[in-house]
Amino acid sequence: MPKLPGINHLQAVKALEKSGFRIVRQGKHIIMSNGTRFLTIPRNNPVNAYTMAGIVKDAGLTIEQFKELI
C-alpha cells in the first residue's frame, strides 16, 4: 500500500468534497456523507497517516485517487 502523508483536515475535507461527499455536521470531528457512506474526520493538524488511510478506504477510494484530489 502506498504511503499517505499526514495532511491538514481542511485539505482532506476539500478532496472528499471533490469526490462527492458533503459535510453533514461539525464539532470536534467533521461528519461527511455521500448519501450512502458516512465518514468521520478528526480536526487534527495533521491527521495521522494511518487514520487518513482508513478514511480514504472507507470512502471507497484508493490512495492514488485521493492524492489526485488533493
HELIX and SHEET records of a PDB file:
HELIX    1   1 HIS A    9  LYS A   18  1                                  10    
HELIX    2   2 ALA A   49  ASP A   58  1                                  10    
HELIX    3   3 ILE A   63  LEU A   69  1                                   7    
SHEET    1   A 3 ARG A  22  GLN A  26  0                                        
SHEET    2   A 3 HIS A  29  SER A  33 -1                                        
SHEET    3   A 3 PHE A  38  PRO A  42 -1                                        
END                                                                             
